[in-house]
Amino acid sequence: MVQFGHDFKEKYYSLLDKDVTLVNHGSYGTTSTMVMEELKKVCELEENYPDAFYLIKAKERYVAQIKALSDYIGLDSKNLALVPNATMGINTVLRSVPWDFEKDSVLVHTTSYGACSNTVKFLHDYYGLKFDTTNNVYPMEDDDVLKNFEEKLATGKHKLCMFDMISSMPGVMLPYEKLITLCKKYNVLSLIDGAHAIGMVDLKFIDELQPDFLTTNLHKWMSVPKSCAMLYVNPKHHSTIQTNPISWSYIPNDIKEGSDEVADTVMIDKFWYLGTVSYAPMLCVEEAIKFRKEICGGEKVIRNYQVQLRKEAIKLVIEQFGPGAELLENTRGTLNVPGMFNISFPVEEKYVPVVKYLIDNFHEWRKFKADCEGIMVAKDKSFAPFLVHNNKIYVRFSVFIINEASDYTKSAKSIKVRLEEALEEKYQTLYGVGGKLQNLNID
Ligand SMILES: Cc1ncc(COP(=O)(O)O)c(C=O)c1O
């Protein structure tokens, strides 16, 4: 029986600063030492004889990673590629759909990840691609999420719908299987941002439901070194998908499925080499799977630990944040995921107008957030991201196999102090002598 927690962290995550209390695994992931050692070996191999590496070994090794990954998650390997990250996965798809910019439109949601919705905005600003947004305001029932999407999809205006499996901020689950079905019902392409998915949820549904496109980060929860993500492309798009950047493997998209160019290996042929960069992180997928299988005991064991610890962690954070703190959850309990949870941060009466001011002045909110988060990172060595959603501040915590319950008491305590200090400072600037709001006589 594997004993996860702090001893496990010390043994298998020895590169982590010992003074850091890591409760933000969700943002960047963290990689076990054993996999980092493999990364070093691959880098050395690249440098040992670059010609041999790029001309002979790299493709062979890439194919082995795809095979190991598809076996591990139970998907058909011919639809999978590796890309540097989820942002690249989304860009790859959005920049290879053969758009008719005169009429095509994309549907996203208000909680879509900024980098990904910005890709849609870029296509809008530069080429005139239209887009529309559904409003996700949590806590929200799945039925309401689906209803909002369906209202927009039923208009027949949208060619593609981009939605998350697990959103970033707040860290909540969407009813992704039903959203795929809805997209099919209205003949809309589905592009799924599953950045947080692998390592947290089972992905077998992909081959069963066959969405159009899906990307998921392997460097977040799967212990693959940064930068590595998986891109799934439905076989019907193998001929049109193009790499980002366009590279040697470009095949014009007038080639139809079934022709010689669109063979079973087209995803490998297109994606294995996109110019000279280090492919070392991608070539560590096998080692990361070995770590999760052999050292951790497999996906179920890992998830079970996260789910149990998460329950305890929620109680401890609520205790620290004090009266008014609540878990972000809907009545059916479908929002939460094994490795993340969001707790509302209760704000003293005196600071309510400060929060309102920050919500209304987005650039000030961003500065407030960056300053406060910077202090948490540097001074407390314990950081959890926070956001304003539905007029409340929520802090998002991550739960991983290196954590123990005491991490949440410790981090919640310091986060509370830092947030309150920052709110007091802002209060003084706004309401103190010469303060902006006092002068304007606004309260
Ligand atoms: C929902 C979601 N999409 C996309 C990304 C982007 O991931 P990356 O920075 O690895 O491209 C993230 C990162 O946290 C995310 O949470």
The ligand as a Gaussian input file, in Angstrom:
#p B3LYP/6-31G(d) Opt

LIG

0 1
 C       -8.822000      25.152000     -18.593000
 C       -7.421000      25.432000     -19.029000
 N       -7.161000      25.516000     -20.338000
 C       -5.924000      25.755000     -20.802000
 C       -4.869000      25.913000     -19.941000
 C       -3.536000      26.222000     -20.520000
 O       -2.565000      25.292000     -20.185000
 P       -1.081000      25.534000     -20.706000
 O       -0.607000      26.783000     -20.066000
 O       -0.324000      24.344000     -20.243000
 O       -1.165000      25.667000     -22.166000
 C       -5.085000      25.854000     -18.565000
 C       -3.975000      26.069000     -17.627000
 O       -4.104000      26.072000     -16.446000
 C       -6.401000      25.604000     -18.094000
 O       -6.662000      25.540000     -16.799000

